[in-house]
Amino acid sequence: MVVSASAGNGASGSAGNGTLPRRASEENMRSMVDKVSAFIFDCDGVIWRGDSVIDGVPETLDMLRAMDKRLVFVTNNSTKSRAGYLGKFTSLGLNVSAEEIYSSSYAAAAYLESIDFPTDKKVYVVGEVGIQEELDLKGIAHIGGPADADKKISLKPGFALPHDPDVGAVVVGFDRNINYFKIQTAQLCISENPGCLFIATNLDAKTHLTDAQEWAGNGAMVGAIKGAVKRDPIVVGKPAEFMLANIATQFGLHRNQICMVGDRLDTDILFGQQGGLSTMLVLSGVTTEAALLHPENGIHPDFYMSQLSDLLSIKAAPVAV
Ligand SMILES: O=C(CO)[C@H](O)[C@H](O)COP(=O)(O)O
């Protein structure tokens, strides 16, 4: 399905209005950088691919910091908490502070806090340690997650899998050890516990786990449970409005002053466009130029560039006299 998006607030790029997306010229990049005071960067495909920093990223971040731009790093990958991502940034030699990081694992915990999730209820986690760490920081009780990685079900006659009636929400994030026990527990909690919420950190179809091929993303984990409960989840990661509103409040950002830079049309660019941000797509991640320019694609960033470090060209430009 092709999702069409409304226009962003970019000065002169195309925005799903019939015109083809435009590769950013040096002038386009300069006016975008001049216009905004903050950049929201997607991580996978923009900053890194798997565990390798994309060429020129450290220098580009340094240049934007020297220009006094606020930088926020936002990822839909829930396998790590914000603290976990700080460790990743540091190990990759990137100079980023804890306060600049926002992950979908955190968004799930922040969402539950925002709705006053009852203190006598707990969360069943299909996902990894990132979600658990963020729930712990909010004091929200949880079960499941990595502890259920090796659980097996043996389907003997008369066997019914017990589940905890105090589970008031199931949070589903990317889980490299998803199994039938977790899917059945999640579906029992959602179907049989009155009022139990079904929350997805994100619905990304594919992701880069290795640089050799694309791998099934959290859309596959959510899809397995959605298929059983026949209910749509509440999505808290990109492109959800909840995440943008929470970021804008937490970081004190004005939407018309933000440029969203991402590699994925249906999460990053849609997130920016629906939220009224300027948008830049990079081709260093999951989106090819052919897919971007395909007539059936209705999600058009204001501009696109090969990779983030294309922005460095504005540094080298001679100053007009
Ligand atoms: O979690 C995922 C797997 O479903 C995401 O696809 C992925 O890793 C997204 O990361 P980012 O938002 O940094 O591109």
The ligand as an SDF file (V2000), in Angstrom:
LIG
                    3D

 14 13  0  0  0  0  0  0  0  0999 V2000
   13.8100   -1.7830   15.0900 O   0  0  0  0  0  0  0  0  0  0  0  0
   13.8700   -1.9830   13.9150 C   0  0  0  0  0  0  0  0  0  0  0  0
   13.6200   -3.2780   13.4430 C   0  0  0  0  0  0  0  0  0  0  0  0
   12.2230   -3.2970   13.3740 O   0  0  0  0  0  0  0  0  0  0  0  0
   14.0230   -0.8960   12.9350 C   0  0  0  0  0  0  0  0  0  0  0  0
   13.7700   -1.2620   11.6350 O   0  0  0  0  0  0  0  0  0  0  0  0
   15.2800   -0.2090   12.8750 C   0  0  0  0  0  0  0  0  0  0  0  0
   16.3720   -0.7310   13.4450 O   0  0  0  0  0  0  0  0  0  0  0  0
   15.0000    1.2280   12.8270 C   0  0  0  0  0  0  0  0  0  0  0  0
   15.9840    2.0500   13.2440 O   0  0  0  0  0  0  0  0  0  0  0  0
   16.0100    3.5720   12.8460 P   0  0  0  0  0  0  0  0  0  0  0  0
   14.7360    4.2270   13.2810 O   0  0  0  0  0  0  0  0  0  0  0  0
   17.2230    4.0480   13.6050 O   0  0  0  0  0  0  0  0  0  0  0  0
   16.1940    3.6240   11.3430 O   0  0  0  0  0  0  0  0  0  0  0  0
  1  2  2  0
  2  3  1  0
  2  5  1  0
  3  4  1  0
  5  6  1  0
  5  7  1  0
  7  8  1  0
  7  9  1  0
  9 10  1  0
 10 11  1  0
 11 12  2  0
 11 13  1  0
 11 14  1  0
M  END
$$$$
